[in-house]
Amino acid sequence: MSLILGAILLVISVLVGGGLVVFLENMNRGKLIKILLSLSGGFLLAIAFIHFIPEIYAHGSSGVGYYILLGFLIQLFLEYFSGGIEHGHIHAKDVKGTIPWSLFLALSFHSFFEGMPLEAQFMVESGEAVAESVHHLHHHAHHDHSKGDGVQGLLLGIILHKIPVAIALMTLLLASGFKKSKAWMVLSAFALMAPLGMLVGHYGAKNAWLNLEIILAVVVGMFLHISTTIIFESSENHKFNLIKLISLLLGVGLAMIAI
């Protein structure tokens, strides 16, 4: 898969989420968001434990665990500003016709950051020269995994998570009095953050001023926070929900196939 195609898919996933809100106005958005979040939560958790954490520890530096923990804490901090929209929390009353800058910046930072190691994996698969640490991190995976290596798993995980986040963001904007044109502008700006992160990761790796091995570890920590929060919040009042459980297991199954 080419780098450009990956960036296009990331943008499309956000626009699809926004389109579902605009063109399917009568749908039960809350239920759809929770189902998609359960699917993406299972996927992110599975690829973190099955693929990325073993690879990071096998080929990373001795202190890589600290960076995973740092990513977990960074995501916890970001959610104070995003209001937990990453796992389906929508607080329309907090936004009154103006762009919620703290929420937008928190979501954008997360999206930008997770795009950086994704770009590095495209570079490794295409045979480009990148920072030595990134090469060692993924060289083993390139030979041991016949189905997509890390790039398909990471890309698919990000796409699966971006769709419900985009639905929640678009729902929040429209419910807060935004015109559709303005809401689409905000959503489009958000859609460009991950490709922008890929671009920065590209030049940072080529010029050796970014350690994408560390960034990947931080992103994995962020994934762990998001996925575990989604799973713990997937059942209301701790009641059994078969549909959400099936969605979660489907996400895990997709991850096992993708990696």
N, C-alpha and C positions, 0 to 999 in steps of 0.2 A: 504494500500500500504506500502511495506517495505521500510526501509531507503536505502538499497542497490539498490533496483529497481529504486527509485527516483534518486539516483546518476547516475545510468547507463543511464536513460532517459535524464538527463542533458548533459552527454557526447555525447550521440547519436545525440541530437538535433544540436550540433555544427558540428559534423562530417557530418550530412546530409546536412547542409548548404554548407560546403566545397565541398561535393560530387556533389551537383547541379552545382557548378561552373566548376568543372573539367570534369564531364561527359556530361554536356549540354552546350558545349562551344558556341553554336550559339544562345542561348536564350537571350532574352532582359533582362539582369540582373537588369538594373536600374528600369524597370517597375515592375519586380517581387519583388524587394526589397521594393519598395514603397507600393505595395499592401500588402505584408506581414507586413510591418511596420504599416500600417493603421489598419490592423487586430489586431496586438499586442498592438498598442496604445489605441484602443478602449477597449480592454480587461483590460489592466493595469489601465486605468482611472476608469473603472467601478468597479473593485475589490477594488481599493483604496477608492472610495467614498461609495460604498454600503456595504462593509464588514470591511475592516481594520481600516479605520478612526473611524467609530462608535465603534468598539470593543476596539480600543486603548483608546479612550476618556472615554468609559464606565468602563474600568478596569485598566487603566494606571494611572500614577502619574499626579499631577496637572500641571507639566511643560512639558507635552508630546508634546504640540504644538511647543515648541522651537526645539525639536528634529526633528520633521517633516520639519520645516523650515531649520534646519541645513542640512538635507539630500538633500533638494532642492538646497541649495547653494553649497554643496559638489559636486553634479552632474554638476552644472554649472562650477565649477572650473575644474573638471576632463575633461570636453569637450574642454578646452583650450589645453589640451595635446592630446586628442584622435581625435581632428579635427571634432567632431560631427559624427563619424562613427556609433554611437548608433542609430542615426536616418537617416542613409543612405548617409552621405557625404563621398565621396571617392576622395582623393587627391593623385593620384599615382605619380605625379611629385615631391612630397615631400619625396619620398622614392626611393632610387637608389641602389637596390641590397643588402642593409643592413637591419637588423632587426630594425624597427621603435620603439625603446625602450620606448619612452614617450607614444606613442599610445598603445603599448602592455601593459605597466604597468598600464595605466589608465583603460583600459578595464579589465585587470586582477583584479585590486583592486575592481572595481564595481562588477564583477562576484563573487569574493571571499566574499565580504560583503553581497551580497544578498543571498548567500547560508547559512549564519549563522542562521538567524531566521527560514529559511525553515526547517533546521534540528531539531530545537526546536519543531516545530509543529508535526513532525513525532514522536518525543519522547512523546509528550502529548497524541497523538492518541494511541500509543502503551502502555500507562500506566506507562512509566518509570518515576522515580523521577527526576525532574528538578528544577531549581531555582524557588522559590515560586512566584516571580513576573510573570514568564512565565506561571505557572500553573493557576494563577488567570486570566491572560489575555485571555487564550483559553478555560478555563473550561466552561464558559458560552456559547461560540460558539459551543462547543462539544455537548451540549444538545439542542441548539436551531436550529442548521442547520443539516438537514437530508441528504443533498447532498454534501458530501465531505468536510464539514467544511472549515477551512482555507487552509489546506495543498494542496488539489487538485487545488484550485484557484491560490495560489501562485506558485505552481510548474508549472501549465499549462501556467500561464502568463510569467514566466521566459523562458520556452521552446519556446513559440511562439515568444518571442523577440530575443532569441539567434539564431534562424535560419536565419533571415535576417541580423543580425549582423555578423554571420559567413560567409554568402554570400559576404557581403561587405568587410570583412577582407581578405577573400581568393582572391577576385577580385583585391583588392589593392596589395596584395603580388605578384600575378602573373603578373599584369600589370606593376609592378615595377622591373621586371627582376628576380624574385626569381625562382629557380628550383622548380618543383612540390614537390620533396622530402623535401626540406627545408621549403616550404610553409606548408606542412602537419605537420611538426615538430612544427612550431610556432602555428598552429591551434590546434594541440593536447595539447600543453601546456596550451593554453587558455581554452580548454575544461575541464581541470582538476581543474580549479580555484574554481568553484562553489562547487564541491564535497569536495575540501579541506576546503572551508569555513564551510561546514556542519560538517566536522570532528572537526574543531576548536570549532564550536558552541557546539558540543556534549560534549567535555571535559570542555569547559568553563562553561556550564550550570551545569554539574554534580559537578564541584568543586566550583561553586558559585563565580567565578571571572569574569564572564561576565553577564551583565544585558541585556538579549535578548529582553526584552520589549522595552528598549531604542533603540537597534539595529533595531528592526522591525519598529519603528517609523521613524528612519533615512532612512531605505530602502523605506518606503512608500513615504517619501519626494523625494527620488531619482526617484521613479516611476512617481510621479506627474510631475516632470520636464521633463522626457523622453516622457511621453504620451502627455502632452500639446504641447511640441515642435513638435512631430510627427504630431499632429492634425493641428497645425497652419501652418506647412510646407507641408501638404498633397496636397494642391492645388497650382499649379504653376501660378504665376501672379494673384492669387485670382480668378482663373477661376473654374467654377463648374466641378467636375470630378465624374461622377456617379459611376464608378468602385471603386474608393477610398472611396466614401461615403458608398457604400454597404459593403466594407471590414470593415470599421470602425463600422458600425452598427452590422455586424456579430460578431465582437469582443466583443461589448457590450452584445449582446445576449448570446454568449458563457459564458461570465462572470456570467450573471444572472443564467444560468443553472448550472454552476460549483459550485456556492456558495449557 
